[in-house]
Amino acid sequence: MSQENTFFITTPIYYPSDKLHIGHTYCTVATDSFARYKRLRGYDVMFLTGTDEHGQKIEEKAKEAGVTPKQFVDHIVEGEGGILDLWKLMNVSNDRFIRTTDDYHVESVQRIFRKMYDNGDIYKGKYSGMYCTPCESFWTESQLVDGKCPDCGREVKYAEEEAYFFRLSKYAQPVKELLLSGEFLQPMSRVNEMIKNFIDPGLEDLCVSRTSFSWGIPVDFDPGHVVYVWIDALTNYITALGYMNDKYDDYEKYWPAVHIVGKEIVRFHSIIWPAMLMSLGLPLPKKVYGHGWLLIDGGKMSKSKGNVADPYLLAERYGVDALRFFLLRTFPFGSDGNFSNELLINCINADLANDLGNLVSRTTAMVKKYFGGKLPMEQEADDAMDAELISMAGGLHAAYAEQMDKFQPQNAIGEIFKVLSRANKYIDENAPWLLVKDESKKPRLARVLYNLLETIRICGGLLVPFMPDTSAEIAKRLNTAAVDWDSLTKFGVLAADTEVVIGDALFPRIDAKKELEELEAIHAAQMAAKAAAENHFVPVRENVSVDDFYKADLRVCKILAVEKVKKSDKLLKFTLDDGSGSDRQILSGMQPFYPDPQILVGKKVLAILNLPTRKMAGEPSNGMLLSAEKDDTVKLTLVDDAIPTGAQLS
């Protein structure tokens, strides 16, 4: 069993059918903030995230892309700009990353499936019902909305096949009692949803194997079946700790876990997962917390619908810490929130540029201007004017911890900013620019600035879970040691003669009007590209003369080598034989459409050779490869191998 000083927390494992969006980022950054908070408190933390990589949807997408399912998911998970890169960019401090294609997980799932079968909780039967391929979910007729999938709104089709089933109905009563305990599932509104919508109408046994596709973990005692998503995906939380495998050996140390999930998968984690653990005779999770959705235009963000916000773009424009802060500060954790760029910009300007950044800049600048950057040891004692600020800053940790322990990061941040707001007011009340004019008041001035620096130290330290880089930069400017919890519970830890470091504004103010116009232009371009990709007929371009056509030197080239360009998640670098006797290098944005570009080596393609050399991601490109685009897919124009290399189109 877990020890008192350990803490195990997980995100869901994400489905790599496409790149992740800001909604996934919200969940992972929030979970990261809880992990960082517990580390700050001295806990031995295990933070797990990962990917759920099997299923019919992946199999079909891989086939469309002309690659194997493993190659398809490898590109999205490990490729440049993929999931691992996104979590690295967002400064996510996960201790472990599991992929359901990992050998040790496959081994564990097969053993778990057999154990549940041997104890009578899995049996063979026949499934028939309405199936949504994008969501990989079966639905009853009564669950459909206007005859379509209740989750994504897409068409469903009737499916019938032999399958294994888990006796979920057997565990209806103990699961209901667990939900009613009041501590297991939060927020409490989710409890009522689960009981009213799923438990009370009667739990049906759960389909846990499929025979209509092959991309999954085989049932080792019945190879025609592959393990369906629930046993494969949900068990990652224990297989990643070494349950029924030899990869790790810390299941006893860390389990049980706190699961942070989106509200759309609360049912699986609060009903199906506990029932599976009951079947296995294992301890139940400590908690399942179902957060709300980030909405755009009133609708849930969805990769399949296309209404997403790009975390790469937002982080590039505003900084990783600003994006992390916005997500955790703005939306009550547990409720839905309406995402907008205007809200993001206003949050950065009001909270980060004004309240936090301005306080740090003003205070350190005054220490530099009035005392050469180092406070004097001779300081006046605190008086009544200091009492409220000292009390608020010194007691901040208690109110902050109460909110973080309740998984309410927005409220914990709110407590910090109450103190920051009070500190800004404290500057105006004490008017250091007036105190400096009277030599006899220099000790008072020094005390005022010390109290401000000490307040900044405590607030900056408590920002660690949300803005780790900014917190470190604040500590650097105050010339303080690494943050520890004990030091954040006391006012007066900072050395009296502390020497500050001056730096640029932590968060420059954004011209909201100009920025929103630029973002609107980017959005319009993206929507135009999407509309063009969805159009089955691209209008014929404006007429050109035959002479204009003949100006383009179009030749057949053979691909000698191809590799990904390190600085880009789109470009591939092609080395070509153009028939001239010298190799030619051309860069092309084909990486998203060829997850395994090596399949192109030896193929013959068409290229325009007489274009001026241009630099792309620091590499020269001498020409352009011809491609065709339809239905959101782009492919190179391949030429019959019988046509000689260097042949010119005419």
N, C-alpha and C positions, 0 to 999 in steps of 0.2 A: 504494500500500500504506500501511497505517497507520504512523504515526510512533511512536517509542519512548515519548514522553510522552503519548500518547493512549490512551483506554480507552473502549470501546463496550460497553454492557451493556443487555440487554433483558429485559422480562417477556414472557410469552405475550401475544398480543392476545386479550382476553376476549370471550366470545360474549354479546351483550346481549339474551338472550331474557327476562331478568328482572333484578332488582337483584342486585348482587354480595354475597357473604357473607364471613365471617371467613377462610375458606380462601383466597379470592382476595386478601384484605387481607394475609394472611401472606406470600404470594409477593411481592406488590408492595412491602411494607415491607422485607422481606429484601433485595430487589434495590436498593431505595433506600439501605439501609445500606451496601451494597458501593459504590454510586456516591458516596455522601458520604465514605466512607473514602478512596477514590481521589482525590477532590478535596482532602481533607485532606493527602494525600501529595504534592499538587502536580500531579496529572495533569489534562490537558484531557479532560473526561469528556463523553460523549454517552450519555444515559440515555433509552431509548425504551420507551414502553408504548402501548397502543391497544386497538382493538376490531375484531373479526372479524364483519362485519355482514350477510353474504349467506347464502343457503341456504333450504331448504324449510321448516325449522322457523320461521324468522322470517316467511316468507311466510304460513304458516298462522296464526301468532299475530296478525299484523297483520289478516288477514281476520276473525278472531274479534272483534278489537277495533273493526272497522269503520273502519280507517285504512289508508293506504298503508304498505308496508314501511319506506320512508324516514321517514315520520312516526313509526312505531312505534319505530325505533331512535333517532331524534333525541330522543324523550322519555326513553328510558332512559339515553342517553349524556349529553345536554346539559341535560335537564330538571332542575328543582329536586329535590335528593336523588338525582340520578343518579350515573353513574360518575365524571364529572369533579368533581362536588361531593365525592364520597367521597375521591378522591385529594387534593383540596385540604384536606379535613378532616384526613386522616391525615398531612399535611405531606410528601407525596411530591414529590420534587424533580426529576421528569422534565423533560428538556430538550425533548422532542418527544412529541406524541400523534398517532398515525395512526389513521384510520378507513378501512376498506377500501372505503368508498363515496366517499372523496376522489377528485376528478377525476384528480389526478396519479398516484395508485396504479392506477386503472382503466387509464389510458394505458400505464403500465409493464407491467401484467399481460398486456395484449393483445400487447405487443411481445415479452415473455418467452415467452409461449405460442407465438407464431409462430416465434421463434428455435429453440425446442426441437423444434418440428414440422419446420422446415426442415433441421435437422441429423439428422433421422431418429429422434429419441427420443420423438416423439408420433405415434401412428397411430390411425386410426378402426377401431372394432370394435363388438361388441355385448356388453352386460353383463347377466348374470343372476345373482341371488343373493338372500340374505336381507338386508333393509334395516331399520335402526332409525331412525325419523324424529327422535326427540328427540336422539339422538347424531349424526345425519347420518353414519352409518357402514354400510358393507356388511360382511357377515360370511359366512364359509363355514359349512356345517352343522357341521363339526367344532369351530368356534370358539364356537358357541352353548353356553349353560349351561342345561340343562333346556329347550332349545328357545327360549330367550329371549336378549336382548342381554347379552353378558358384562359390559358396563360399567354399565348402569342397571337391568338385570333386567326390562325392559319387553318387550312383544310385538314381534316383528319380522314383516315381510311380504315375500313374494316380489316382486321387482322385476325387470323386464327392459326394457332400452331401448338404443338406439344411443348410443354414447359414444366419446370419445377416451381413449386409454390412454397412460400414460408407461411407457417400457421400464425399469421399476425392476429387473427381473431382470438386466439387462445390467450393473448396478453392484454386484451382490451381493458379489463378491470384493473389490473395492477398499474397499467400505464395511466389510466384515469386518476387513480389515487396519487400517483407520482405528480401529475399535472396539478392536482388540487392541493398539493403540499405547500404551494406558494413560493418556494425557493428555487425550484428546478428550472422553470421557464419564465423568462422576463422579456419585456414588460408584461404585466398581468393581463393586459388586453389580449395578448396572444393565447393565453390559457383558454379564455372563453371561446375564441375562434376554433381552437383545436377540438374542444369537447363538443361544441354545438355542431360544427361542420363535419367532423370525422368520427369521433368516438360514439356519440349518442345515436347517430343514424345506423351504426353497426359497422365495425371494421371488417373488411373483406380480406381474405388471405392474399398474399402479395406474390406476384410473378417475379421469380428471381433467376430465370434462365431463358435463353432464346435460342432458336434454331434457324431463324431466317437470315442471319448474318454471321460472319465468322470472326469479326474484329473484337475479340474479348478474351477473357481468361477461360480456357477449356475446363469443363467439369471433368476431372480426371477419371472418374469411374463411368462416365457416359459422354464420350468425346464429341458426339453430335451436338451437344449443348455448350453454350458459353454462358458464364456467369453474368447475369443482368446487373445493371448499374448499382442497385442499392447495396448488395453485399460487397461488391467490388469497391465502390466509392467510400461508403461510410466506415468500413473497417480500416481505412488508411490511418485513422487516429490512433489505433493500437498497433498496427503493423509497423508504423514508423518508429515505434518504441521497442520493437523486437518481439512482439507477440507472435508466437508460432513461426519464428524464423531466427536465424543466427546472425543477422546483420547488426542488430543492436541488442543491448542488454540493460535497458533502463525503463522497461514497462513498470516494474514494481516501484521504481523511484518516483515516477512522474504521474502515472495514471491515478485518479481520474482527471479530466480536463474541464476547462471552460471553453465552450464553443461559441464563437461570434459568427453569425450567419445573417443573410438577408431574409426578410420575412417570407419570401416566396418558397424557401426551403425549410421553414420552421417545422412543417409537418414531418418531413423525413427525419429531422434531428430530434424532435420531441416525442414522436410516436414510434416510427419504424426503428430508429437506432436504439432507444432504450429496450424495445422488445427483443431485438437481436442480442443485446447484451444480457438480458434476462435468460434467453435461450442458452447462451454460452456460460451462464453462471458467473458473470463478471460484474464488478462494481459499475454503477451508473455514473454518467458525467456529473460534475458538480453543478453545472449550470449551462443552459442554452439561452443566449441572448439574441433575439431576433430584431435587428435594426430595420428602420424604414428604407424606402427607396429615395434616390435622387430623381426628381422628375424634370423633364424638359417639355415645355408646352403642355403640361398637365398629364403627360404620359410617362410610363416607366422607360428608363433607358434600356435599349435592347440592341444587341449586335445584329439580330435578324431584321429589325425594323429600320436600323440605320440612324436612329435619333440619339447619337452619342456625342460626348465631348472628349476630345483627345488630350489625355494627361501629358503626353510628350510636348504638345504645342503649348499648353498652359504653363507647364514647368519651365519651358524654355523662355517664355515671355516674362514670367513673374517671379521665377525662382521656386525651387522645390519646397523650401520652408514656408513660403507665402501660400503655396497651394495646400500643403498639409494643414497649415493653420486655418485657412478658410474653411476647409471641409470639416474640421473638428470644432471650430468656433461657431459656425453659422447654423448648423442643422441639429436640432434636438435628437440625440441618439435614441432611436426607438420609434420616431415619427418620420413620416415622409417630409421631404424638403424640396422646394422648387429651385433648381439650379439655374443661374443666369450669369452671364459675363458681367453685367452691371453690378450685381450683388458682390461678385468677386472683387471687382475694382474698388467698390465702395468700402469693402472690408479692409483691403490693403491700405487704402488712404486713411481711413478713420482709426483703425486699431494699430496698424503696424507703422505707418509713416508718422501719424500724429502722436498717439498715446505712448507707444513703446519707443520707436526710433527717435522721436523728438526729445523724449526725456533723457535717453542715453547721450545723445549728441549735446544737448544743452548742458547737462551736468558735467560731463567730462571736459567740455569746452570751457566752462567756468573754472574748473579746477586748474586747467592749463593757463587760462588768462590771469586768474587772480593769485595763483600760488606756483606758477611755473610747472604745473603738472603733478605736484606732490603736496599732499596736505601736511600742514605743520602738526607737530605733536601737541602744541598748546591749543586746546579747544575748550570752549565754554561748556559747562554742564548742560544737559537737556533741561528745558523748561516746559511750561504748560503748552506752548505752541507746538511742541514736538510730540506730545503725548499720544495724540490720535494716530499719527502716522506710524510711530513706533509700535503701538498696540496692534494696528492692523497688519503691519508687515511681520511682526513677531508672531502673531497668531494665525497667519495665513495658512500655514501648513495643515492645520487641523481641519479647517473648512474645505480646503483643497482635497485632502485625503478622503474626507467623507464622500465627496462627489465622485472621485475616481474609484473608490471601493463600490460605488453604486453603478459604475459604468456610465457615468454622465460627464464625458470630457468637456462638453460645451459649458457646463456649469462650473467645472474646475477652472477652466480658462476665464470664465466670468469673474471668479473670485480673485484671480491674479489681476485682472484689469480694473477691478474696484480699487485695488491698492495703487496701481499705476496712475489711475485717475486722481487719487488722493495726493500722490507725490507731485503731479503736475500742479495741482492746486497749492500745495505746500510751497512751491517755488514762488508763485505769485504772492502768497501771504507774507513770505519772508523777504522778498525783493533783494536778492543778493547784489544786484547792481547798485543798490543804495547803500547796503552795508559796507561795500568795499571802499566807499568814499570816506569812511570814518575809521582811522587807524585803530581806535580803541575797540572797534567792533569786529576786528579781524578774527578773534577767537570765536565769536558768534557765527561769523561767516563760515569758518572752518567746520563748526559743528553742523550747520545747515547742510553743507555739501557732503559731509560724512554721512549724515542720515539719509540723504538722497542716494549716495553710492551703495550704502548698505541695503536700502530698499530695492535698488536695481539688482544687487547680488542675489537676494532671496527670490525675487520675481523671475530673474533670468534662470536661476537654478531650477525652479519649478516648471519652467517652460521646456525642459529637457525632453519629456515624452512627446511633445508636439512639434518642437522646432529644435532638433538636436544641434544643428550647425549654428543657428543663431544664438542658442544658449552658450555654446562654446566660444563664440565671438564676443559675447558680453563678458564672459569670465576673463577672456584675454584682455579686454579693454580695462577691466578692473584689476588686472594683474593678480588674479586669485588662483588658488589651486583647483584641482578637479572637484566637481560638485559631489557632495555626499549628503545623505538625508539628515544626519544629525546636525550638520552645520546650517541646514535650512530651517531648523526649528528654533533657532536662537537669533536675536537681534544684537549685533555688536561684535560679530566674529571678524569682520574686516579689520585689518591693521589700521590704527589711527593715522599713520603717516603713509597711507597707501599712495602709490604713484600710478596715474592713469595712462592709458595709451589712446591716442587720438586716431580716429579712422573715418572713412567715408560714411555717409548716411546708411544706416542698416537697410532702410526701405525707402528709396526715393519716391516722392509723390508722383502719381500717374495722372496725366491729362485725360480725364475720363471721356470727354467728348471725342477727342482725337482717337483714343484707343478703341472706343466702341465702333467708330467708323471703320477702322482698320479690321477689326474682328468681323464686322458685317461683310466687308469685302471678301475676306477669307471664306466666310460661310457661304456667300453667294457663289464663289468659285467652286467650292466643294459640292454644292447642290447641283450646279450646272454639270459638273463632271459625272455626278451620280445619275442625273437625268439622261445624259448622253449614253452612259453605260447601259441603262435600262431600256434604251430605245433600240428596237430591233432593226431599224433602218436609219442609217446615217445619211443625211441629205448630201446630194452631190455638190462638190465644191464649185466655186466660180470657174468658168471655162478658162483654159490656158491654151496658148498656141503650140503647135507641134515643135516649133523652134525652142520654146521654153522647156518643153519636155526633154528634148535632146540635150539641153544644157546639163542635165543631171547624169553623171557617169554611174550608171547602175551596173554592178557586176556580181557574179557568183563568187562567193568566198567560202572557204572551208574553215570550220572552227577547229583550231589546233589545241586551245586550252581556254578554260573559263574559270574565274574565281570571283568571290565576293569582294567588294571594295570595303575596306575596314571602316571608313568614315561615313558609310551610308547604309541604310537598311533597304535601299531600293536598287542600287546600281550593281551590275555585274561587269567585270572587265574581261573582254574577249580578245584573245590573240588569234589573228586570222591569216590564212594564206590567200592573198588576193590575186595570185598568178604572176606577180611582179618579181618574185624571187626574194623579196624581203617581207618580214612579218609586219602586220598592221594591227594597231591596238584601237579598239572602239569600245566605249562605255555605253551601256544601255540599261534602262530602268526595268529590267526583267526579273529582278530577284524575287519579288512577291509571287510571280507566276511560275517560277521554276525552283521549288524548294531544294531539289537536288540538281543543280545546274550541270553536273558532270554527264548527265544523259545527253547533253547537246554536243559533247566532244565528238568530232568526226562528221557532224552534220554539215550540209551545205545550205547557206543562207544568201539572201540578197542584201546588198549594202550600197549606199550612195557614198562614193569615195571622194568626190571633188568638193568637199565642204571644208571651210577653214578649221584649223585645229582649235579646240576649246578645252579649257580646264574644267573638270567636274570632280568635286571632292578631292582636289589636289592632284588629279591624274589627267594626262592629256588624252583626248579622244579625237581620232582622225577619221571621221565619217559617221554614218548613221545606219543602223540595221533596220530593215523593213519589218513591220509587224502588222497584225490585224487584231481589231478589238471588237468584241461583241459580248453582250450579257455579262459585263463586269469581268471579263477574262481577256487577257492579251497573250497572243502567241506569236513567235517569230515565223516569218514566211520561209518555209523550208523548200529546197529545190531538189529535184530528182538527182540522185547520185550520178546518173549517166551524163549529166551536163558538166563539161570540164570546168575546173577552177579557173577563174579569170575571165570567163565568157561574159560578154557585154550584152545587156538587154537592148534590143532595138525593135 
